[in-house]
Amino acid sequence: SPLQDTMRAIQNLIILLASNTSWLNDRLQKFDLEVRDFTDTGRGLGTMRDRRVGEVLLEVSDPLTPKEIIKRFKNIHSTALATQSLTDEQILSLGILELKAEQDQYALSLPDKQYSVLTMPSTLKECLPRCYDASIKASQESALHLYQQIKINSKSPPSLDDFLWAFSTVRSRSLLAPEYESHPLLVPGPGSRILLPAFDILNHKIGAKSSLELLQDKENELVWRLTANEAYKAGDQVFLSYGNRDNLKLFFTYGFCLRNNPNNLALFDLDDLLQACAITRPNLFSKNIVARIKPQLEAAVGNTRGEERAMFSHDMKGPRDSLIGGIGMMQQVAGQLSSETDDDFSKDITKCLRDIRCREIRKGLSELEKLTDIEEGWDTAKQFIRILLEAENSLLAMSG
């Protein structure tokens, strides 16, 4: 009967989930680690005993690499050939889907829902500054473009939901490993992006009391090893530093932000620069002039189809080199449009950029307050957007 079929399906799911938990715990227990839910971070790795400085916390010798995926799955190999080349991130995403279809224990142990920018509701995106919203849309369009290619070139393409789940999973859990050689079917880059089972549960913390390194064991096999830099007490969460990332990078890649992030930045794109020029120098940067020069400037800063967009950064001390260069580029354009000397150009553009962004932040925070009926599961993302906006507002206030 349908009821009996449903009960059997539930029982099989329970058995499958138990086996996945057992697989993960088997990996962790020999290192006296366990998966736990922590108040501040959610799911993470905790140590079951005290740890000394220099003690090995975790080792993994079987990373999942793009080269292995291409070799193992003919469908992905043919798709890569048909589309000329794929990025390491794209190869891993397709590989995770294949592994999940094969009931691979690692793939099945991954969270079945990802709340990433690739699937973010428009009501949340619209609370962000315009250029951040534009970056998210560019990422979404890039992913959809790849999905359409896969649908054309694959005999059994995944569903869009499954594809976006896999892409978001790889983006939030992979790391770049220059030690691994690339593959002819991969877009050339500095090594390959890889997945490290069990390591990908480690949460980020600035100044984490652990370090990750790639070593050779006694059998000359490559081993990823996590070592304690400071002592841990039993029950402590084991963290890993993801690097010096600003809040936007953390949010776009991993889905979270830090309230007191010393690496935080305010980021602007070419449209922001053009808007500031049009506001402060309307006689030079008219609507027609902006429309004419924008394609040339897009090419100059390297904006092409895809999600990679040139961004110009500002920290608590003021404009950084990228923003100084971007404003300098606009000043050169202004010099071609007028023969008059303009000593205040840089100062005026910088102030205008800050003013525009502060208005966007105030509007975004106001819109967030109005979002009371948000889609299920997105409450956490809403809180992180608030943190991102408030932290950036503080940064601009200190720098102004």
C-alpha positions as CSV (number, residue, x, y, z in Angstrom):
1,S,0.0,0.0,0.0
2,P,1.1,3.7,-0.4
3,L,1.3,3.9,3.4
4,Q,3.6,0.9,3.7
5,D,5.8,2.2,0.9
6,T,6.1,5.5,2.7
7,M,7.0,3.8,6.0
8,R,9.7,1.7,4.2
9,A,11.1,4.8,2.6
10,I,11.3,6.5,6.0
11,Q,13.0,3.5,7.5
12,N,15.5,3.3,4.7
13,L,16.2,7.0,5.1
14,I,16.8,6.5,8.9
15,I,19.2,3.7,8.2
16,L,21.0,5.7,5.5
17,L,21.4,8.7,7.8
18,A,22.6,6.5,10.6
19,S,25.2,5.0,8.3
20,N,26.4,8.4,7.2
21,T,26.7,9.6,10.8
22,S,28.6,6.4,11.6
23,W,31.0,7.0,8.6
24,L,31.7,10.6,9.7
25,N,32.1,9.6,13.4
26,D,34.5,6.8,12.5
27,R,36.7,9.4,10.8
28,L,36.6,11.7,13.8
29,Q,36.6,9.4,16.8
30,K,40.2,8.2,16.2
31,F,41.2,11.9,16.7
32,D,38.8,12.3,19.7
33,L,36.7,14.8,17.8
34,E,32.9,14.9,17.4
35,V,30.3,16.9,15.4
36,R,28.4,19.1,17.8
37,D,25.9,22.0,17.6
38,F,27.5,25.2,19.2
39,T,25.5,28.2,20.3
40,D,27.5,30.8,18.3
41,T,28.3,28.9,15.1
42,G,25.9,26.0,14.8
43,R,27.4,22.7,13.5
44,G,31.1,22.4,14.1
45,L,33.9,20.1,15.4
46,G,34.5,19.8,19.1
47,T,37.4,18.1,20.9
48,M,36.5,15.4,23.4
49,R,39.7,15.8,25.5
50,D,42.3,18.4,26.3
51,R,44.9,19.1,23.6
52,R,48.6,20.2,23.9
53,V,50.3,22.7,21.7
54,G,51.7,20.9,18.6
55,E,49.3,18.0,18.9
56,V,47.7,16.6,15.7
57,L,44.0,17.4,15.7
58,L,42.9,15.8,12.4
59,E,44.4,14.2,9.3
60,V,42.9,13.5,5.9
61,S,44.6,11.7,3.1
62,D,41.8,11.3,0.5
63,P,40.8,14.7,-0.8
64,L,38.3,14.9,-3.6
65,T,40.1,16.6,-6.6
66,P,38.8,17.8,-10.0
67,K,41.3,15.5,-11.7
68,E,39.9,12.5,-9.9
69,I,36.4,13.5,-10.7
70,I,37.1,13.9,-14.5
71,K,38.9,10.5,-14.5
72,R,36.1,8.7,-12.6
73,F,33.0,10.0,-14.3
74,K,32.7,9.8,-18.1
75,N,29.7,12.1,-18.2
76,I,31.6,14.9,-16.7
77,H,34.5,14.2,-19.0
78,S,32.3,14.5,-22.1
79,T,30.6,17.6,-20.7
80,A,33.9,19.3,-20.1
81,L,35.0,18.4,-23.7
82,A,31.8,19.7,-25.1
83,T,32.0,23.0,-23.2
84,Q,35.7,23.4,-24.0
85,S,36.7,23.9,-20.4
86,L,35.2,24.1,-16.9
87,T,36.5,25.6,-13.7
88,D,37.7,23.4,-10.8
89,E,34.7,24.6,-8.8
90,Q,32.3,23.5,-11.6
91,I,34.0,20.1,-12.0
92,L,33.7,19.4,-8.2
93,S,30.0,20.5,-8.3
94,L,29.2,18.1,-11.0
95,G,31.2,15.4,-9.3
96,I,29.3,15.8,-6.0
97,L,26.0,15.2,-7.9
98,E,27.4,12.0,-9.4
99,L,28.7,10.8,-6.0
100,K,25.3,11.6,-4.4
101,A,23.6,9.5,-7.1
102,E,25.9,6.6,-6.3
103,Q,25.0,6.9,-2.6
104,D,28.5,7.9,-1.7
105,Q,28.8,8.3,2.0
106,Y,30.6,11.6,1.9
107,A,28.2,13.2,-0.5
108,L,25.2,11.9,1.5
109,S,26.7,13.3,4.7
110,L,26.5,16.9,3.3
111,P,23.7,19.2,4.4
112,D,20.7,18.8,2.0
113,K,20.0,22.5,2.0
114,Q,22.3,25.4,1.2
115,Y,21.3,28.9,1.9
116,S,23.7,30.7,-0.5
117,V,23.7,33.8,-2.6
118,L,22.9,31.6,-5.6
119,T,19.4,30.9,-4.3
120,M,18.8,34.0,-2.2
121,P,15.3,35.5,-2.3
122,S,15.0,38.8,-4.1
123,T,13.6,40.4,-1.0
124,L,16.9,39.9,0.8
125,K,19.1,40.8,-2.1
126,E,17.3,44.1,-2.5
127,C,18.4,45.1,1.1
128,L,22.0,45.1,0.0
129,P,23.8,48.0,-1.7
130,R,23.2,48.1,-5.4
131,C,26.7,46.8,-6.4
132,Y,26.5,43.8,-4.0
133,D,23.1,43.0,-5.4
134,A,24.6,43.2,-8.9
135,S,27.4,40.9,-7.9
136,I,24.9,38.3,-6.7
137,K,22.9,38.6,-9.9
138,A,26.1,38.1,-11.9
139,S,26.9,34.9,-9.9
140,Q,23.4,33.6,-10.4
141,E,23.5,34.4,-14.2
142,S,26.9,32.7,-14.5
143,A,25.6,29.6,-12.7
144,L,22.4,29.5,-14.9
145,H,24.5,29.9,-18.0
146,L,26.6,26.9,-17.1
147,Y,23.5,24.9,-16.2
148,Q,22.1,25.6,-19.7
149,Q,25.3,24.3,-21.3
150,I,25.1,21.2,-19.2
151,K,21.5,20.6,-20.2
152,I,22.6,20.8,-23.8
153,N,25.7,18.6,-23.5
154,S,24.6,16.0,-20.9
155,K,22.4,13.0,-21.6
156,S,21.1,13.1,-18.0
157,P,21.4,16.6,-16.6
158,P,20.6,17.3,-13.0
159,S,17.7,19.4,-11.9
160,L,18.4,23.1,-11.5
161,D,17.8,22.8,-7.7
162,D,20.3,20.0,-7.4
163,F,22.9,21.8,-9.5
164,L,22.6,25.0,-7.4
165,W,22.8,22.9,-4.2
166,A,26.0,21.2,-5.4
167,F,27.5,24.5,-6.6
168,S,26.8,26.2,-3.3
169,T,28.1,23.2,-1.4
170,V,31.4,23.2,-3.2
171,R,31.8,27.0,-3.0
172,S,31.4,27.0,0.8
173,R,33.4,23.8,1.5
174,S,36.3,23.7,-0.9
175,L,39.8,25.2,-0.6
176,L,42.4,26.1,-3.2
177,A,45.4,23.8,-3.2
178,P,48.3,24.9,-5.4
179,E,50.0,21.6,-4.6
180,Y,47.6,19.8,-6.9
181,E,48.3,20.1,-10.6
182,S,45.6,21.3,-12.9
183,H,44.0,19.2,-15.7
184,P,43.8,20.0,-19.5
185,L,40.0,20.2,-19.3
186,L,40.1,22.7,-16.5
187,V,40.3,26.5,-16.9
188,P,44.0,27.2,-16.2
189,G,44.7,28.4,-12.7
190,P,47.0,28.2,-9.7
191,G,46.4,24.5,-8.9
192,S,43.1,22.9,-8.1
193,R,40.2,23.5,-5.8
194,I,39.7,20.4,-3.6
195,L,37.3,19.0,-1.0
196,L,38.6,17.6,2.3
197,P,36.0,15.3,4.0
198,A,35.7,16.1,7.7
199,F,37.8,19.2,7.4
200,D,34.9,21.0,5.7
201,I,33.0,20.9,9.0
202,L,35.5,23.2,10.7
203,N,34.2,26.7,11.3
204,H,36.1,29.9,10.7
205,K,37.7,32.0,13.4
206,I,40.2,34.9,13.0
207,G,43.4,33.8,14.9
208,A,42.2,30.2,15.1
209,K,44.3,28.0,17.4
210,S,45.1,25.5,14.7
211,S,47.0,25.4,11.4
212,L,46.5,23.4,8.3
213,E,49.4,22.0,6.2
214,L,50.1,19.4,3.5
215,L,52.8,16.9,4.4
216,Q,54.1,13.5,3.3
217,D,53.6,10.6,5.6
218,K,56.0,7.6,6.0
219,E,54.7,6.0,2.9
220,N,55.3,9.3,0.9
221,E,51.5,9.8,0.7
222,L,50.2,13.4,0.8
223,V,48.4,14.0,4.1
224,W,46.4,17.1,5.1
225,R,47.1,17.7,8.8
226,L,45.5,20.1,11.3
227,T,47.8,20.9,14.3
228,A,47.0,22.7,17.5
229,N,48.8,26.1,17.8
230,E,47.5,26.6,21.4
231,A,46.1,24.3,24.1
232,Y,42.4,23.2,23.9
233,K,40.2,22.2,26.7
234,A,37.8,19.2,26.4
235,G,34.5,20.5,24.8
236,D,36.2,23.4,23.0
237,Q,35.3,24.0,19.4
238,V,38.2,23.4,17.0
239,F,38.4,26.3,14.5
240,L,40.3,26.9,11.3
241,S,41.1,30.3,9.8
242,Y,39.7,30.7,6.3
243,G,42.2,33.6,5.8
244,N,41.9,37.4,5.9
245,R,38.5,37.8,4.3
246,D,36.3,40.8,4.4
247,N,32.6,40.4,5.3
248,L,31.4,40.5,1.7
249,K,33.8,37.7,0.7
250,L,32.7,35.6,3.7
251,F,29.1,36.2,3.0
252,F,29.3,35.4,-0.7
253,T,31.4,32.3,-0.2
254,Y,30.4,30.8,3.1
255,G,27.1,32.5,3.9
256,F,28.1,34.3,7.1
257,C,29.7,37.6,8.4
258,L,31.6,38.7,11.4
259,R,30.5,41.7,13.5
260,N,34.0,42.7,14.5
261,N,36.0,41.8,11.4
262,P,39.3,43.6,11.3
263,N,39.6,42.8,7.6
264,N,36.3,44.4,6.7
265,L,36.0,46.6,3.6
266,A,33.5,48.7,1.8
267,L,33.5,47.8,-1.9
268,F,32.4,49.8,-4.9
269,D,32.0,48.9,-8.6
270,L,32.4,50.9,-11.8
271,D,28.8,52.0,-11.8
272,D,29.3,53.5,-8.3
273,L,32.3,55.5,-9.7
274,L,30.3,56.7,-12.6
275,Q,27.4,57.7,-10.4
276,A,29.7,59.6,-8.1
277,C,31.2,61.4,-11.1
278,A,27.8,62.3,-12.5
279,I,26.7,63.7,-9.2
280,T,29.8,65.7,-8.4
281,R,30.8,66.7,-12.0
282,P,27.4,66.8,-13.9
283,N,28.7,69.1,-16.6
284,L,31.4,66.6,-17.5
285,F,29.7,63.3,-16.9
286,S,26.3,63.7,-18.5
287,K,24.0,60.7,-19.1
288,N,25.1,60.5,-22.7
289,I,28.8,60.8,-21.9
290,V,28.5,58.1,-19.2
291,A,26.7,55.8,-21.7
292,R,29.5,56.3,-24.3
293,I,32.5,55.8,-22.0
294,K,31.1,52.9,-19.9
295,P,31.9,50.1,-22.4
296,Q,35.5,51.3,-22.7
297,L,35.9,51.5,-19.0
298,E,34.4,48.1,-18.5
299,A,37.0,46.7,-20.8
300,A,39.7,48.7,-19.0
301,V,38.9,47.2,-15.6
302,G,38.4,43.7,-17.0
303,N,34.7,43.2,-16.5
304,T,33.6,40.4,-18.7
305,R,30.6,38.0,-18.9
306,G,30.5,36.0,-15.7
307,E,30.6,36.7,-12.1
308,E,34.1,38.2,-11.9
309,R,33.6,42.0,-11.5
310,A,36.2,44.6,-10.7
311,M,35.6,46.0,-7.2
312,F,37.3,49.0,-5.6
313,S,37.9,48.8,-1.9
314,H,37.8,51.3,1.0
315,D,38.9,50.4,4.6
316,M,38.7,52.2,7.9
317,K,41.7,54.3,6.9
318,G,40.2,55.5,3.6
319,P,40.5,54.4,-0.1
320,R,42.8,51.5,-0.7
321,D,45.0,51.1,-3.8
322,S,42.2,49.7,-6.0
323,L,39.9,52.6,-5.2
324,I,42.7,55.2,-5.5
325,G,43.4,53.7,-9.0
326,G,39.7,53.6,-9.9
327,I,39.3,57.3,-9.0
328,G,42.5,58.1,-10.8
329,M,41.1,56.4,-13.9
330,M,38.0,58.6,-13.7
331,Q,40.1,61.7,-13.2
332,Q,42.0,60.9,-16.4
333,V,38.6,60.7,-18.2
334,A,37.6,64.0,-16.6
335,G,40.9,65.5,-17.9
336,Q,40.1,64.4,-21.4
337,L,36.6,66.0,-21.1
338,S,37.9,69.3,-19.7
339,S,41.2,71.3,-19.8
340,E,40.6,72.8,-16.4
341,T,42.7,71.6,-13.4
342,D,40.5,69.9,-10.8
343,D,42.5,69.4,-7.5
344,D,39.4,68.4,-5.5
345,F,38.3,65.6,-7.8
346,S,39.5,62.7,-5.7
347,K,38.3,64.1,-2.4
348,D,34.9,64.9,-3.8
349,I,34.4,61.5,-5.5
350,T,35.5,59.7,-2.3
351,K,33.0,61.7,-0.2
352,C,30.2,61.1,-2.6
353,L,30.9,57.4,-2.7
354,R,30.7,57.2,1.1
355,D,27.5,59.3,1.2
356,I,25.8,57.2,-1.4
357,R,26.7,54.0,0.4
358,C,25.6,55.2,3.8
359,R,22.2,56.1,2.2
360,E,22.0,52.6,0.7
361,I,22.9,51.0,4.1
362,R,20.2,53.0,5.9
363,K,17.6,52.0,3.3
364,G,18.7,48.4,3.5
365,L,18.5,48.2,7.3
366,S,15.0,49.8,7.1
367,E,13.9,47.2,4.5
368,L,15.3,44.4,6.7
369,E,13.1,45.6,9.6
370,K,10.0,45.3,7.3
371,L,10.8,41.7,6.4
372,T,8.7,39.8,8.8
373,D,7.4,37.1,6.5
374,I,10.7,35.8,5.0
375,E,11.0,32.5,3.3
376,E,11.6,29.5,5.6
377,G,15.3,28.9,6.4
378,W,16.5,32.4,5.5
379,D,16.3,34.0,8.9
380,T,20.0,33.4,9.5
381,A,21.0,35.0,6.2
382,K,18.8,38.0,7.2
383,Q,20.8,38.4,10.4
384,F,24.1,38.2,8.6
385,I,23.0,40.9,6.1
386,R,22.2,43.1,9.0
387,I,25.7,42.5,10.4
388,L,27.3,43.2,7.0
389,L,25.4,46.5,6.7
390,E,26.0,47.7,10.2
391,A,29.7,46.8,10.1
392,E,30.2,48.6,6.9
393,N,28.3,51.6,8.2
394,S,30.7,51.8,11.2
395,L,33.7,51.4,8.9
396,L,32.6,54.4,6.7
397,A,31.8,56.5,9.8
398,M,35.3,55.9,11.2
399,S,37.0,56.7,7.9
400,G,34.9,59.8,7.2
